[in-house]
Amino acid sequence: MINPSPFEKKIGITFSNKNLLLEALTHRSYCNEHPEWKLGHNERLEFLGDAVLEIVVTEHLFRSFPNPEGDLTAWRASLVNSNMLSRIAAELSINDYVLLSKGETKDIGRARQVILANALEAIIGAIYLDQGIDAASRFIASFVFPQLLPIIEGKLFQDAKSVFQEIAQEKVGVTPRYEVLAEWGPDHDKHFRVGLYLSDELVAEGEGSSKQEAQRNAAQNGLQIKNWD
């Protein structure tokens, strides 16, 4: 059992219903390993938090920037994807509070990043249920919006797959291809590992909760491996 008070202090929110925060920090694997746990896991809260995050970010972009839809869509995608959310979760030390099975605690790779990103969304859902949209919006403004300016200034919103393909065709005259190497998890929580190939060369691998996300992650890794970033 964790003490959520230090985390509440870190994010500046005191929950009226502490169980909502605890549930947001509970991964499915922990419930499977601890049948005595009285609260649920965080997947329903993640579902809710994902929707709250998207509408708050969308409204902020709409009101703050006169740019066309294409720019706003790209910026939003860069701000709410699992890579960015896992980075924000790491800054908030969510890993110190999330409840996992013993097996999951040993995995510190891409799967853990997805778990932390999902937990962040679940926390947003919990804040929304506990204190409403204004509190959820303040949380998002404090911890998510500061990532926007670096995205725009660094052009990090550009699609990694498109960038990798353009450079690959220019430098080596080959169109990259992607192949699913592994997939696991139940239908509602699938994860994929994808390989990025140039001809027969496996350049990089990537993981994600969809094939498209795994491909983008592989392309990002490929850009770094090839020093094309």
C-alpha positions, 0 to 999 in steps of 0.5 A: 500500500502506497502513501499518496500524500507526497504525490498529491503535494508534488502535483498540488492537488489534494484528493477528496476521494483518495481511492480515486488516486490509488486506483489511477496508480494501480496497474492491472497486473497488481490486481491479478497478483493481489486478489485482496486489493479492493480497488479496481485497476486504472484502465477505465480512468485512463479511458476517461483521462485520455478524453479529458486530456484531448479536449483540454489540449485541443481547446488550448491550441484552438484558442491560442494559435491561428494556425491551420488544422494540420498544424494544430493536429500535428502539435496535439499528436506530439503533445499527447502521444505515449512518448511525451506522456511517459516523459511527463510521468517520469518528471512527476516520479509516477514510477515511484507510486504506481502499483505493479506486479513483481514481474512488471516491476522488472521491466524497465523498457518500452512497456514500462513507459507505456504503463507510466503514460497510461497512469498519467492519463488515469490520474487526469481522469481521477482529478476530473472525477474528484474535482471537475474539469477546471482542476483537470485543466489546471493540472494539464496546463501545469505539466503538459502545456510547458512541453508545447513550445519546445515541440513547435520550436524544435519542429518535433511535431514532424512525423518521424516516419515521413522524415525517415522515409525522405532521408532514406530515399535521398541517401540510400535510394531505398523505401523503408518497410515495417514488420510486426515482430511481436504482439502481446496483451489482451484485445483491449490492451494490445502492444506491438513491437515493430522492426524498421528495415532498409532492404534486409537490414533491421535498422531499429525496433519500436514498441507501442499500443498500436502498430502505427505508434510502434512504427513511429517509435521505430522511425524515431529510433532509426533516425537516432541510430542512423544519426539522421536526426 
